[in-house]
Amino acid sequence: MLTVDFDRLDVGVGCKAIDIGAGAGRHSYEMFRRGADVIAFDQSESDMAAVAEMFDVMIAEGEVPASAKARAEVGDALRLPYSDGAFDVVLMSEILEHIPDDTDAIAEMVRILKPGGLAAVTVPRYWPEKVCWAFSDEYHANEGGHIRIYKASELAGKLRDAGLEVTGTGHAHALHAPYWWLKCAVGVEKNDNPLVKAYHKLLVWDMMSAPKLTRVGEQVLNPVIGKSVILYLQKPA
């Protein structure tokens, strides 16, 4: 389940890319498949161990070009261990809403992006996220949870102030917004609720089968209720 359109980031063979806050690695895997030299970066040692194992599996299964490289590294997004301008592409997906000092995290992202390089930042969209917070404190008020809700214009302003140009925007995961509203309404941990189980089954079927009906339907609904907002960016040359 990808949030970012990697065609808009020109990710391909020879591209040096980093996925900051990689988590389970879904975006890192896609960049690896496209032939990039990828670093999956996250503070979770267990997540990065699992991502590194999957990189090895992808190589063994012949899923990536022979020239592609990938590694998983553990660290702090506020102190990235890379030189200035080290990457052609930098991704931060669904991470800034967790970081108290988001300004410093953005500054680090900009620092390691080369002049002329491309980036994408995604966060939960303002009004679908507001609905989740209204229904449930449990959804966000926990260790490592969401500490803020961004308006797209606010986030764009922070990124511009840090030295990036906003080249485009998008929305994703419209089918997931009602699922999270439902979970928040009945209780985030109540996964055995019949409605939650039924909706989750629908989402899994959609991800595995990708039927045209739901793919087209989500594209139509994304501008209206897409759960994530994506900002596409470039660092001036």
N, C-alpha and C positions, 0 to 999 in steps of 0.2 A: 504494500500500500504506500505509494509515493505521494508526497505532498508537493514536491518541486518538479518542474519541467526542465530536465537537464539539457534538452535541445537549446533552451534559452541561455544556457551557461556554456555552451560550446564544449561540453565534456566529451573527450575522446582520447585516442591514443596519444601518449606523450604529455597529457595535461597533468600538472601537479595540483592535487586537490586535497583539502582537509575537511572533514565532517566534525565540527566542534559540538560536543554533546551528542555523540553518535548513538548512545543508548544501545538498542538491540541491533543496530547496524544496517537498517533497511536502505538508507540512502548511500551508505558506503559501498554496499554490495552492488548497487546499480552503477555507480561510478566505476567500480572495478570491472564490471561486465563490459563497460564501454571502452575499456583499455587504459584508464587513467592510472597514474601513480598516486595511490590513495593512502591517507592516514585517517583512521578512525580514532577520535580523541574523546576521552570521557574520564570523569573522576571515579567511575565504578570499575574496580579491578575485575570483579566477576563478569560484568558485561563485556569488558574488553578481552577477557580470556575466551569467552564464547565467540566473539566476533573473529578473533584470530583463528580459532578452530574452523569457523565457517569459511574464512579466506582459503585455508588449506584444502577444504573440501571442494571449493569452487575450482581451484587449480587442478586437483586430481580428477575432477569430472570434466575438464576441458571447457569450462563455462566462460573463460576469459582469454583474451589474446595473449600470446606468449610473452609479449613485451610488457604487459601490465604488471604492476607491483602493488602490494598492499601490506599494511601493518597496523596493528592496534596499539595505542599508547595511552597510558594513564597519567593524568595531570589536572592542573587547575586552569580553568578558562580565563582567569584573571592574570595568570602568569604563564603565557604560552612559551614553551622552550624552543622557539624557532626564530630565525633571523628575520629582519625586516624584508618585506617583499619576497618571501620564500615561496608563495603559492600563486598559481594562476586562478584558482577558484577556491573560495571559502564558503562553507555552508554552516548556518546556525539554525537548526530547525527545532522549534518547540523547546527552547532552552532559556531564553531571556526572561520569560515570565517566572522562572524559578530563582533568578539571581538578584540578590539585594542591590549590588552595585552594577547595574546594567550598563552604565556609562563607561566604566572601566573595561567591561567585557567587550563592548563594541569597539573601544579604542584598540584593544589587543587584536581583534579581528581585522581592523583596518590596517594596523601596523604590519601584519604578516602577509597581507595581500599586495601583490606587485602593482606598480602603476599600470593602469590599463586593464587590470584583472577584474574578474566578475565575481559577484557574490549573490547569495540569496539568504534572506532571513524570514522565518515563518513564526507566527505566534497564534494563539487562539484568537479568533475574531471577537470584536467587542461585544456585540449584542447577544450572540449565542452563549458566550461565556458569562455574561451578566445573568442570563436565565439560570445557568447552572449554579452560580453563587447564590441567587435568590432562593433556589430550592433547597440547597444543602451547604452547610458549613463544612461538613465532612469531606466534600469534594475538593476543597482547596486548603482548609485550615489544618494542615498536618505537616510534619517534618518533611522538607523537600518539596512541599506543594506549591501551588501557584500563589505568588505574593502580590501580583498586580494584574489589572486588565488594561490592555493597550487599546487606544484608538489608533487606527492605521495612520492617521495624520500626525499623531504624537510620535509614533515610532519612526515615521519617515523623517520628521524633524530632527530626532536624535541622530539618525544615520547621516543626514546631511551635515549636521553640526560636526560630526566626526570626520567628514571629508569625502563622503560617498555621494554619487549621483543616483537618484532613483530613476531607473529606466523602464520600469513596468510593475504592475501589480497583478495579483490573481487570487482566487479563492478555491478551496478544495474541501472534500469530505462532507458534502451536504447530507449524505445518508447517515453520517455518524452523529450529527447534531441532535436529532430526536432521540437517538439511543442514549446519549448522555443526559438529556433532559429527563428521560424516563428513569434512568438509574438514580439520578439525584432526587427525583420525586419519591421513589419507593425506598431509597437507602442504597448508598454507593456499594456497600458490601453484600447486598442481598441479591447475589447472582442467581439464586434458585427461584426468584420470582418468575412466574410463568410468562409474563409479558417481556421481561428482560431476556429470558432464555430464548423466546421465540424471535425477538429482534436480533439477538446475537447470532442465532442460526442463519437468519437472512443475510447478515453482513458477511459471515464466513462463506456462505454459498455465493454471494456476489463476488467476493475476492477470489475465490477458487475458479468460478465459472466465467466471470466477466461477461454476462449476457448483454446483448446490445440494448435491450430495454432499460436496464438499470444504468448502464454506462451513459447512454444518451440522457436519461432522466437526471442523473447526477450533474452532468454538464449544464443542463438547463437550470437546475436548482442551486448550483454553486454560487452564482452571484447573489442569490437571495438568502440562503441559510448555510452556506459553506462554513464549516466549523473553524477552518484555518484561513488566515490571510497571509499571502506571500508577497514580499517585496523583492524585486530584482534590482541589482545595484551594479555600479561600476566605479572603480577608483580612477579618477582622472590621470591621464598619462603625464 
